[in-house]
Amino acid sequence: MATGIPLILDVDTGVDDALALGLAHVRPDINLVAVTTLAGNIDVINVTENTRRVLAFIGAGAVPIHQGASRPLARAHRDAAHYHGLNGLGNAQFPETDTQLGADRGPAAIIRLARQYP
């Protein structure tokens, strides 16, 4: 079992979150137990794909990814593609990956993992 502080990152993977994923992965004092995704910079489908590709690219493809909310609770989703590019990563291209998503949705994964790592 990995050592370090258990961490779940909830991301809308764009350039800033790609950096955060990389930093969390290489820090020996962090145990990145899962990543959850949500709509933000772009839609949740592309955010989740970005997350899969970034994690695989940095050698963290084994970290479970759980897709979460496709829109905010209280308003319509407004993306930021005009700032972050159409793919949310400044139009940078990462290699494809065949990593699979976790079985449960983002919020359920957060609750389950918070109980597992109190």
C-alpha positions as CSV (number, residue, x, y, z in Angstrom):
1,M,0.0,0.0,0.0
2,A,1.2,3.5,-0.8
3,T,2.4,5.8,1.9
4,G,1.7,9.4,2.3
5,I,-1.4,11.6,2.9
6,P,-4.3,10.1,1.0
7,L,-5.6,12.7,-1.6
8,I,-8.5,12.8,-3.9
9,L,-8.3,15.5,-6.6
10,D,-11.6,16.8,-8.0
11,V,-10.7,18.4,-11.4
12,D,-11.9,19.9,-14.6
13,T,-8.6,19.0,-16.2
14,G,-7.1,21.9,-18.1
15,V,-3.5,23.1,-17.9
16,D,-3.7,24.0,-14.2
17,D,-5.2,20.7,-13.2
18,A,-2.7,18.8,-15.4
19,L,0.1,20.4,-13.4
20,A,-1.7,19.6,-10.1
21,L,-2.0,16.0,-11.2
22,G,1.6,15.8,-12.0
23,L,2.7,17.4,-8.7
24,A,0.5,15.1,-6.7
25,H,1.8,12.1,-8.5
26,V,5.5,12.8,-7.9
27,R,5.3,13.9,-4.3
28,P,6.4,11.2,-1.9
29,D,4.3,12.6,0.9
30,I,1.0,12.2,-1.1
31,N,-0.9,9.1,-2.0
32,L,-3.1,10.0,-4.9
33,V,-6.0,7.5,-4.3
34,A,-8.4,8.8,-6.9
35,V,-9.3,11.6,-9.2
36,T,-12.9,12.8,-9.8
37,T,-13.9,14.9,-12.7
38,L,-16.6,17.5,-13.4
39,A,-17.6,20.0,-16.0
40,G,-15.7,23.3,-15.8
41,N,-13.3,24.6,-18.4
42,I,-15.0,22.2,-20.8
43,D,-17.7,19.5,-20.7
44,V,-17.3,16.6,-18.4
45,I,-16.8,14.0,-21.1
46,N,-13.7,15.9,-22.5
47,V,-12.5,16.7,-19.0
48,T,-12.6,13.0,-18.1
49,E,-10.7,12.1,-21.3
50,N,-8.1,14.8,-20.6
51,T,-7.7,13.4,-17.1
52,R,-7.3,9.8,-18.4
53,R,-4.7,11.0,-21.0
54,V,-2.7,13.2,-18.6
55,L,-2.5,10.5,-15.9
56,A,-1.4,7.9,-18.4
57,F,1.2,10.3,-19.8
58,I,2.8,11.0,-16.4
59,G,2.9,7.4,-15.4
60,A,-0.1,7.5,-13.1
61,G,-2.5,5.5,-15.2
62,A,-3.3,3.2,-12.3
63,V,-5.0,6.0,-10.3
64,P,-8.7,5.5,-10.5
65,I,-10.8,8.1,-12.3
66,H,-14.4,8.7,-11.4
67,Q,-16.6,10.9,-13.7
68,G,-18.8,13.4,-11.8
69,A,-21.1,16.3,-12.4
70,S,-21.9,17.3,-16.0
71,R,-23.2,20.7,-14.9
72,P,-23.4,23.0,-11.8
73,L,-26.3,22.5,-9.5
74,A,-27.6,26.1,-9.5
75,R,-27.0,27.4,-13.0
76,A,-26.2,26.4,-16.6
77,H,-22.7,25.3,-17.4
78,R,-20.5,27.9,-19.0
79,D,-17.2,26.6,-20.3
80,A,-14.0,28.5,-20.7
81,A,-12.9,27.1,-24.1
82,H,-12.1,30.7,-25.2
83,Y,-9.3,30.7,-22.6
84,H,-8.3,27.1,-22.4
85,G,-8.7,26.0,-26.0
86,L,-11.3,23.6,-27.4
87,N,-9.9,20.6,-25.5
88,G,-9.3,22.5,-22.3
89,L,-5.5,21.8,-22.5
90,G,-4.6,24.7,-24.7
91,N,-5.1,22.4,-27.6
92,A,-2.1,20.3,-26.5
93,Q,-2.4,16.7,-27.7
94,F,-1.7,13.8,-25.4
95,P,-1.5,10.1,-26.5
96,E,-4.6,8.0,-26.3
97,T,-5.0,5.5,-23.5
98,D,-7.2,2.6,-22.7
99,T,-7.5,3.2,-19.0
100,Q,-10.9,2.5,-17.7
101,L,-13.1,4.7,-15.4
102,G,-13.9,3.7,-11.9
103,A,-17.3,1.9,-11.3
104,D,-18.9,4.6,-9.2
105,R,-19.6,8.3,-10.0
106,G,-17.4,11.1,-8.6
107,P,-19.5,12.0,-5.5
108,A,-20.0,8.4,-4.5
109,A,-16.3,7.7,-4.9
110,I,-15.4,10.7,-2.7
111,I,-17.7,9.4,0.0
112,R,-16.5,5.9,-0.2
113,L,-12.8,6.9,-0.2
114,A,-13.3,9.4,2.7
115,R,-14.6,6.5,4.8
116,Q,-11.8,4.2,3.6
117,Y,-9.2,6.9,4.5
118,P,-10.6,8.8,7.4
